[in-house]
Structure formats: structure tokens, C-alpha cells
């Protein structure tokens, strides 16, 4: 088998998937760290949200909205005192 064929075979067996998956998970974790860092810098008055480029502002707002929707959809049980069953 040639090197190119071997690489294709390895990828189809999932041998290359683990490093790619690990890198993807790491990218997601780093993105969340950066979001938290930006939020902290804004909260402490070090920077203002409007100091960020418009593209960054749009991406951060989009992620915040998506996270809020996800949080709302994960609240399966009603909270205390809201007339819920529990």
C-alpha cells in the first residue's frame, strides 16, 4: 500500500479522527474562555463592548443569544414559587 492509500485507510478506520476531535473540542473550550475573558474585562471596565470590532460584537451577541435559548430550553422543571407542580 502506498503512503497516500495508507492515510486514506487510516482515516476511514478513525485513527485520524481522535486528534481532529480533540483539537475541535479544544477550540470550543478556548472560544468559551475568550468569551468569559471578554465579559470579565467589560464588567471591570477595562474595555467597552463597543471597543470590539463590529464583527466580533455580532459573533459575541449571537453566541449569547444562542446560549440563552439553550438555557431556557434546558429548564425542564419549574422554579420555586412559580406555580409549578413541584
C-alpha positions in Angstrom: 0.0 0.0 0.0 1.3 3.5 -0.8 1.5 6.2 1.8 -1.5 8.0 0.3 -3.6 4.9 0.3 -2.4 4.1 3.9 -3.5 7.6 5.0 -7.0 7.1 3.5 -7.3 3.7 5.1 -6.2 5.1 8.5 -8.7 8.0 8.2 -11.5 5.6 7.4 -10.6 3.5 10.4 -10.9 6.5 12.6 -7.3 6.7 13.6 -7.0 10.4 12.5 -10.4 11.3 14.0 -9.3 11.4 17.6 -6.7 14.2 17.1 -9.1 16.1 15.0 -11.9 15.7 17.6 -9.5 16.7 20.4 -8.5 19.8 18.5 -12.1 20.7 17.8 -13.1 20.3 21.4 -10.1 22.4 22.5 -11.1 25.1 20.0 -14.6 25.2 21.6 -13.1 25.4 25.1 -10.8 28.2 24.1 -13.6 30.1 22.5 -15.6 29.9 25.7 -12.5 31.0 27.8 -12.1 34.0 25.5 -15.8 34.9 25.8 -15.6 34.7 29.6 -12.4 36.9 29.5 -14.1 39.5 27.3 -17.1 39.5 29.7 -14.8 40.0 32.7 -12.9 42.8 31.1 -16.1 44.6 30.2 -17.5 44.0 33.7 -14.4 45.5 35.3 -14.5 48.5 32.9 -11.2 47.6 31.3 -12.8 47.7 27.8 -16.2 48.5 26.5 -18.2 46.2 24.3 -18.2 48.9 21.6 -14.3 48.8 21.6 -14.5 45.5 19.9 -14.7 45.3 16.1 -18.3 45.1 14.8 -17.8 41.5 13.5 -16.6 40.4 17.0 -19.6 42.2 18.6 -22.0 40.4 16.2 -20.5 37.0 16.9 -20.5 37.5 20.7 -24.1 38.7 20.7 -25.1 35.7 18.5 -23.4 33.3 20.9 -25.0 34.9 23.9 -28.5 34.7 22.4 -27.9 31.0 21.4 -26.7 30.2 24.9 -29.7 31.9 26.4 -32.1 30.0 24.2 -30.3 26.7 25.1 -30.5 27.6 28.8 -34.2 28.3 28.5 -34.9 25.0 26.7 -33.0 23.0 29.3 -35.1 24.3 32.2 -37.3 21.2 32.4 -38.8 21.7 35.9 -40.5 24.9 37.0 -38.7 27.0 39.6 -39.8 27.5 43.2 -42.8 29.7 43.8 -43.9 30.0 40.1 -47.0 27.9 40.5 -45.4 24.8 39.1 -46.1 21.2 40.1 -43.2 20.9 42.5 
